[in-house]
Amino acid sequence: MVEKLNLALIPHPKPYKLHWLNEDEDIIGKHQLDIKLSIRKYKDKVLCDVIPMEACHILLGRLWKFDQKTSHNGHTNEMTLLHHAKKFVLHPLTRTQVTKDQA
């Protein structure tokens, strides 16, 4: 996706190896990328590590969750956060939305 969209990579300040994504060999995380993120009215910019994988999603991990002071409702699978003093609730996709997204 990075190559197809011709996005500008940034050298990672501390390259690292990942083994859990590929059982055959380590994957090396040696680049980063500034990405503008928009989920409905919520807009942000995220510094992402770039690794080769068979997916087209941004994985918002532990650091993003803590930086944004999020709370996760495990029952409804909703993520709540404050951004620029405004409350956002991110809802999971419905089955119809998932089917449409995968098509």
Biotite code that builds the C-alpha atoms (Angstrom):
import biotite.structure as struc

atoms = struc.array([
    struc.Atom([0.000, 0.000, 0.000], chain_id="A", res_id=1, res_name="MET", atom_name="CA", element="C"),
    struc.Atom([2.873, 2.361, 0.832], chain_id="A", res_id=2, res_name="VAL", atom_name="CA", element="C"),
    struc.Atom([4.441, 1.847, -2.599], chain_id="A", res_id=3, res_name="GLU", atom_name="CA", element="C"),
    struc.Atom([1.119, 2.032, -4.441], chain_id="A", res_id=4, res_name="LYS", atom_name="CA", element="C"),
    struc.Atom([0.218, 5.357, -2.780], chain_id="A", res_id=5, res_name="LEU", atom_name="CA", element="C"),
    struc.Atom([3.802, 6.621, -3.144], chain_id="A", res_id=6, res_name="ASN", atom_name="CA", element="C"),
    struc.Atom([3.989, 7.576, 0.544], chain_id="A", res_id=7, res_name="LEU", atom_name="CA", element="C"),
    struc.Atom([7.178, 9.076, 1.966], chain_id="A", res_id=8, res_name="ALA", atom_name="CA", element="C"),
    struc.Atom([8.929, 6.715, 4.384], chain_id="A", res_id=9, res_name="LEU", atom_name="CA", element="C"),
    struc.Atom([10.985, 7.940, 7.335], chain_id="A", res_id=10, res_name="ILE", atom_name="CA", element="C"),
    struc.Atom([13.945, 5.847, 8.578], chain_id="A", res_id=11, res_name="PRO", atom_name="CA", element="C"),
    struc.Atom([13.063, 4.251, 11.934], chain_id="A", res_id=12, res_name="HIS", atom_name="CA", element="C"),
    struc.Atom([15.293, 5.627, 14.712], chain_id="A", res_id=13, res_name="PRO", atom_name="CA", element="C"),
    struc.Atom([15.517, 2.153, 16.319], chain_id="A", res_id=14, res_name="LYS", atom_name="CA", element="C"),
    struc.Atom([14.949, -0.669, 13.778], chain_id="A", res_id=15, res_name="PRO", atom_name="CA", element="C"),
    struc.Atom([13.657, -3.894, 15.335], chain_id="A", res_id=16, res_name="TYR", atom_name="CA", element="C"),
    struc.Atom([12.764, -7.494, 14.456], chain_id="A", res_id=17, res_name="LYS", atom_name="CA", element="C"),
    struc.Atom([9.294, -9.075, 14.631], chain_id="A", res_id=18, res_name="LEU", atom_name="CA", element="C"),
    struc.Atom([8.846, -12.811, 14.614], chain_id="A", res_id=19, res_name="HIS", atom_name="CA", element="C"),
    struc.Atom([5.158, -13.228, 15.523], chain_id="A", res_id=20, res_name="TRP", atom_name="CA", element="C"),
    struc.Atom([3.925, -11.966, 12.122], chain_id="A", res_id=21, res_name="LEU", atom_name="CA", element="C"),
    struc.Atom([5.884, -14.519, 10.110], chain_id="A", res_id=22, res_name="ASN", atom_name="CA", element="C"),
    struc.Atom([6.899, -17.946, 11.395], chain_id="A", res_id=23, res_name="GLU", atom_name="CA", element="C"),
    struc.Atom([9.476, -18.467, 8.626], chain_id="A", res_id=24, res_name="ASP", atom_name="CA", element="C"),
    struc.Atom([11.751, -15.511, 9.334], chain_id="A", res_id=25, res_name="GLU", atom_name="CA", element="C"),
    struc.Atom([11.970, -12.238, 11.236], chain_id="A", res_id=26, res_name="ASP", atom_name="CA", element="C"),
    struc.Atom([10.411, -9.139, 9.715], chain_id="A", res_id=27, res_name="ILE", atom_name="CA", element="C"),
    struc.Atom([12.473, -5.999, 10.218], chain_id="A", res_id=28, res_name="ILE", atom_name="CA", element="C"),
    struc.Atom([10.701, -2.762, 11.122], chain_id="A", res_id=29, res_name="GLY", atom_name="CA", element="C"),
    struc.Atom([13.040, -0.169, 9.672], chain_id="A", res_id=30, res_name="LYS", atom_name="CA", element="C"),
    struc.Atom([10.676, 2.555, 8.429], chain_id="A", res_id=31, res_name="HIS", atom_name="CA", element="C"),
    struc.Atom([7.975, 4.843, 9.786], chain_id="A", res_id=32, res_name="GLN", atom_name="CA", element="C"),
    struc.Atom([5.273, 6.924, 8.151], chain_id="A", res_id=33, res_name="LEU", atom_name="CA", element="C"),
    struc.Atom([3.188, 9.927, 9.211], chain_id="A", res_id=34, res_name="ASP", atom_name="CA", element="C"),
    struc.Atom([-0.435, 9.117, 8.388], chain_id="A", res_id=35, res_name="ILE", atom_name="CA", element="C"),
    struc.Atom([-3.487, 11.355, 8.575], chain_id="A", res_id=36, res_name="LYS", atom_name="CA", element="C"),
    struc.Atom([-6.291, 9.353, 10.154], chain_id="A", res_id=37, res_name="LEU", atom_name="CA", element="C"),
    struc.Atom([-9.984, 10.127, 9.824], chain_id="A", res_id=38, res_name="SER", atom_name="CA", element="C"),
    struc.Atom([-12.826, 8.107, 11.338], chain_id="A", res_id=39, res_name="ILE", atom_name="CA", element="C"),
    struc.Atom([-16.018, 10.037, 10.654], chain_id="A", res_id=40, res_name="ARG", atom_name="CA", element="C"),
    struc.Atom([-15.583, 13.369, 12.504], chain_id="A", res_id=41, res_name="LYS", atom_name="CA", element="C"),
    struc.Atom([-12.458, 12.237, 14.398], chain_id="A", res_id=42, res_name="TYR", atom_name="CA", element="C"),
    struc.Atom([-9.274, 13.384, 12.677], chain_id="A", res_id=43, res_name="LYS", atom_name="CA", element="C"),
    struc.Atom([-5.705, 12.857, 13.858], chain_id="A", res_id=44, res_name="ASP", atom_name="CA", element="C"),
    struc.Atom([-2.151, 12.269, 12.662], chain_id="A", res_id=45, res_name="LYS", atom_name="CA", element="C"),
    struc.Atom([-0.354, 9.074, 13.696], chain_id="A", res_id=46, res_name="VAL", atom_name="CA", element="C"),
    struc.Atom([3.292, 8.068, 13.362], chain_id="A", res_id=47, res_name="LEU", atom_name="CA", element="C"),
    struc.Atom([3.157, 4.424, 12.214], chain_id="A", res_id=48, res_name="CYS", atom_name="CA", element="C"),
    struc.Atom([5.815, 1.757, 11.906], chain_id="A", res_id=49, res_name="ASP", atom_name="CA", element="C"),
    struc.Atom([5.796, 0.212, 8.429], chain_id="A", res_id=50, res_name="VAL", atom_name="CA", element="C"),
    struc.Atom([6.241, -3.535, 7.957], chain_id="A", res_id=51, res_name="ILE", atom_name="CA", element="C"),
    struc.Atom([5.372, -5.815, 5.033], chain_id="A", res_id=52, res_name="PRO", atom_name="CA", element="C"),
    struc.Atom([2.110, -7.672, 5.664], chain_id="A", res_id=53, res_name="MET", atom_name="CA", element="C"),
    struc.Atom([-0.926, -9.033, 3.837], chain_id="A", res_id=54, res_name="GLU", atom_name="CA", element="C"),
    struc.Atom([-3.400, -6.447, 5.147], chain_id="A", res_id=55, res_name="ALA", atom_name="CA", element="C"),
    struc.Atom([-4.562, -2.926, 4.469], chain_id="A", res_id=56, res_name="CYS", atom_name="CA", element="C"),
    struc.Atom([-5.354, -1.716, 7.965], chain_id="A", res_id=57, res_name="HIS", atom_name="CA", element="C"),
    struc.Atom([-3.756, 0.582, 10.479], chain_id="A", res_id=58, res_name="ILE", atom_name="CA", element="C"),
    struc.Atom([-3.296, -1.223, 13.785], chain_id="A", res_id=59, res_name="LEU", atom_name="CA", element="C"),
    struc.Atom([-3.780, 1.307, 16.580], chain_id="A", res_id=60, res_name="LEU", atom_name="CA", element="C"),
    struc.Atom([-1.876, -0.258, 19.417], chain_id="A", res_id=61, res_name="GLY", atom_name="CA", element="C"),
    struc.Atom([-1.135, 0.286, 23.051], chain_id="A", res_id=62, res_name="ARG", atom_name="CA", element="C"),
    struc.Atom([0.847, 3.525, 22.627], chain_id="A", res_id=63, res_name="LEU", atom_name="CA", element="C"),
    struc.Atom([-1.924, 5.243, 20.649], chain_id="A", res_id=64, res_name="TRP", atom_name="CA", element="C"),
    struc.Atom([-4.514, 4.123, 23.181], chain_id="A", res_id=65, res_name="LYS", atom_name="CA", element="C"),
    struc.Atom([-2.559, 5.589, 26.086], chain_id="A", res_id=66, res_name="PHE", atom_name="CA", element="C"),
    struc.Atom([-1.563, 8.775, 24.234], chain_id="A", res_id=67, res_name="ASP", atom_name="CA", element="C"),
    struc.Atom([-5.229, 9.445, 23.481], chain_id="A", res_id=68, res_name="GLN", atom_name="CA", element="C"),
    struc.Atom([-6.455, 8.429, 26.971], chain_id="A", res_id=69, res_name="LYS", atom_name="CA", element="C"),
    struc.Atom([-8.928, 5.997, 25.476], chain_id="A", res_id=70, res_name="THR", atom_name="CA", element="C"),
    struc.Atom([-11.290, 3.646, 27.234], chain_id="A", res_id=71, res_name="SER", atom_name="CA", element="C"),
    struc.Atom([-12.489, 0.392, 25.701], chain_id="A", res_id=72, res_name="HIS", atom_name="CA", element="C"),
    struc.Atom([-15.886, -1.130, 26.465], chain_id="A", res_id=73, res_name="ASN", atom_name="CA", element="C"),
    struc.Atom([-15.296, -4.854, 26.055], chain_id="A", res_id=74, res_name="GLY", atom_name="CA", element="C"),
    struc.Atom([-19.036, -5.616, 26.004], chain_id="A", res_id=75, res_name="HIS", atom_name="CA", element="C"),
    struc.Atom([-19.935, -3.265, 23.132], chain_id="A", res_id=76, res_name="THR", atom_name="CA", element="C"),
    struc.Atom([-16.415, -3.172, 21.610], chain_id="A", res_id=77, res_name="ASN", atom_name="CA", element="C"),
    struc.Atom([-16.560, 0.635, 21.494], chain_id="A", res_id=78, res_name="GLU", atom_name="CA", element="C"),
    struc.Atom([-13.546, 2.892, 21.960], chain_id="A", res_id=79, res_name="MET", atom_name="CA", element="C"),
    struc.Atom([-14.099, 6.273, 23.675], chain_id="A", res_id=80, res_name="THR", atom_name="CA", element="C"),
    struc.Atom([-11.552, 9.081, 23.550], chain_id="A", res_id=81, res_name="LEU", atom_name="CA", element="C"),
    struc.Atom([-11.152, 12.828, 23.999], chain_id="A", res_id=82, res_name="LEU", atom_name="CA", element="C"),
    struc.Atom([-9.506, 14.739, 21.163], chain_id="A", res_id=83, res_name="HIS", atom_name="CA", element="C"),
    struc.Atom([-9.158, 18.531, 21.263], chain_id="A", res_id=84, res_name="HIS", atom_name="CA", element="C"),
    struc.Atom([-11.606, 18.589, 24.225], chain_id="A", res_id=85, res_name="ALA", atom_name="CA", element="C"),
    struc.Atom([-14.250, 16.747, 22.176], chain_id="A", res_id=86, res_name="LYS", atom_name="CA", element="C"),
    struc.Atom([-15.543, 13.262, 23.032], chain_id="A", res_id=87, res_name="LYS", atom_name="CA", element="C"),
    struc.Atom([-15.535, 10.616, 20.296], chain_id="A", res_id=88, res_name="PHE", atom_name="CA", element="C"),
    struc.Atom([-17.015, 7.123, 20.460], chain_id="A", res_id=89, res_name="VAL", atom_name="CA", element="C"),
    struc.Atom([-15.694, 4.732, 17.798], chain_id="A", res_id=90, res_name="LEU", atom_name="CA", element="C"),
    struc.Atom([-18.207, 1.940, 17.122], chain_id="A", res_id=91, res_name="HIS", atom_name="CA", element="C"),
    struc.Atom([-17.347, -1.427, 15.537], chain_id="A", res_id=92, res_name="PRO", atom_name="CA", element="C"),
    struc.Atom([-18.484, -2.098, 11.986], chain_id="A", res_id=93, res_name="LEU", atom_name="CA", element="C"),
    struc.Atom([-21.795, -3.889, 11.510], chain_id="A", res_id=94, res_name="THR", atom_name="CA", element="C"),
    struc.Atom([-21.824, -7.219, 9.650], chain_id="A", res_id=95, res_name="ARG", atom_name="CA", element="C"),
    struc.Atom([-23.160, -5.423, 6.566], chain_id="A", res_id=96, res_name="THR", atom_name="CA", element="C"),
    struc.Atom([-20.328, -2.875, 6.734], chain_id="A", res_id=97, res_name="GLN", atom_name="CA", element="C"),
    struc.Atom([-17.727, -5.651, 7.135], chain_id="A", res_id=98, res_name="VAL", atom_name="CA", element="C"),
    struc.Atom([-19.120, -7.498, 4.101], chain_id="A", res_id=99, res_name="THR", atom_name="CA", element="C"),
    struc.Atom([-19.108, -4.283, 2.046], chain_id="A", res_id=100, res_name="LYS", atom_name="CA", element="C"),
    struc.Atom([-15.556, -3.438, 3.216], chain_id="A", res_id=101, res_name="ASP", atom_name="CA", element="C"),
    struc.Atom([-14.261, -6.905, 2.278], chain_id="A", res_id=102, res_name="GLN", atom_name="CA", element="C"),
    struc.Atom([-15.860, -6.733, -1.169], chain_id="A", res_id=103, res_name="ALA", atom_name="CA", element="C"),
])
